[in-house]
Amino acid sequence: KSFKPKFSMHVDRKLISTRLQRIDRLGAHQRDMLPGLQQPDGLATEVKSKIWRLRKCKACYSSAEESKMVSCSECKARYHIYCLTPPLISVPKESWTCKVCVEQKKHSFGFGHGRIYDLNEYKNRGDAFKREWYRVKKGSEKSISRKKIEKNFWDIVRKGAPAVEVEYGSELDVTVCGSGFPLKGELSDHPWNLNNLGRSDGSVLKHLDDIAGITIPWLYVGMMFSSFCWHNEDHYCYSISY
């Protein structure tokens, strides 16, 4: 039997604790790998060609002594081990990441804490942001195509400009907030109900206590431009989203 859950959430309580997300920072640690893109202030200066970057030391601009060069696992830039601060004694046998990428990756997502909303307040906040961004009147925001929104999103991620901050509700407890998957009544025992999936026959997770985000689903809500990036799950577990 197919299963398409009806969304059911407590809309009158302030349950949505939001996080701030800087969309212009999402691709910060990759931008230096893409020649031809305008760099925002504060990021490493863009190199002129991929060949130049792969062959020369990014610190001294020399291609001499290649055997004493180390390559960054993130941006692929190369450095002489003696040009680094502090210098390396030898070329690492394991993967190595340069300081620029470490710092950019550390700050790339721009997460911070936002306000707490109920569902209607959050929807109004999202609609208002959309109207302001596209400069349209109230009620006209639905006419903006998803294709246009997606193009604008990726333009911001690639260029790192302009600065864009949105709020999204993350890691909300479905036992408190509700969700599209019922805990009681019809379909509450359906095998594709995400509340049951972690306790399925053959799943090692059924031997665990209740753990939010592992055996108990989390609920996320988002406005225009908010995103949930590809990532490795805790302990490299499999994941499923609806």
CORLIN-V661065 format. One record per residue. RES is the residue in one letter. NEAR is the number of other ideal C-beta (glycine too) atoms within 12 Angstrom. Layout:
# CORLIN-V661065
res:near
RES:NEAR
RES:NEAR
This chain:
# CORLIN-V661065
res:near
K:10
S:7
F:20
K:13
P:25
K:14
F:18
S:21
M:29
H:21
V:20
D:14
R:19
K:20
L:28
I:37
S:27
T:33
R:29
L:24
Q:35
R:31
I:39
D:33
R:36
L:34
G:33
A:37
H:32
Q:25
R:35
D:32
M:28
L:24
P:20
G:14
L:23
Q:17
Q:24
P:26
D:12
G:17
L:30
A:28
T:18
E:24
V:29
K:12
S:13
K:18
I:13
W:19
R:28
L:21
R:20
K:26
C:29
K:32
A:23
C:18
Y:19
S:19
S:19
A:16
E:18
E:18
S:12
K:24
M:32
V:32
S:27
C:32
S:19
E:26
C:35
K:29
A:36
R:35
Y:35
H:27
I:26
Y:21
C:25
L:28
T:13
P:9
P:15
L:20
I:11
S:15
V:22
P:19
K:8
E:9
S:14
W:25
T:24
C:34
K:24
V:32
C:30
V:18
E:20
Q:31
K:26
K:17
H:21
S:28
F:28
G:30
F:25
G:18
H:15
G:26
R:18
I:19
Y:27
D:24
L:29
N:19
E:25
Y:34
K:23
N:18
R:29
G:29
D:24
A:21
F:27
K:31
R:22
E:18
W:25
Y:22
R:12
V:18
K:14
K:15
G:11
S:13
E:25
K:16
S:15
I:21
S:12
R:13
K:10
K:18
I:26
E:16
K:15
N:24
F:27
W:20
D:22
I:32
V:33
R:24
K:27
G:35
A:23
P:19
A:18
V:30
E:26
V:36
E:36
Y:37
G:37
S:29
E:24
L:34
D:26
V:32
T:21
V:20
C:35
G:28
S:31
G:26
F:36
P:24
L:25
K:13
G:13
E:15
L:23
S:19
D:19
H:22
P:19
W:20
N:29
L:31
N:33
N:25
L:28
G:31
R:24
S:21
D:11
G:11
S:18
V:15
L:26
K:17
H:13
L:17
D:12
D:17
I:19
A:22
G:25
I:27
T:25
I:28
P:33
W:32
L:34
Y:30
V:37
G:27
M:38
M:32
F:31
S:34
S:30
F:20
C:21
W:9
H:11
N:10
E:15
D:14
H:13
Y:8
C:19
Y:16
S:21
I:20
S:16
Y:20
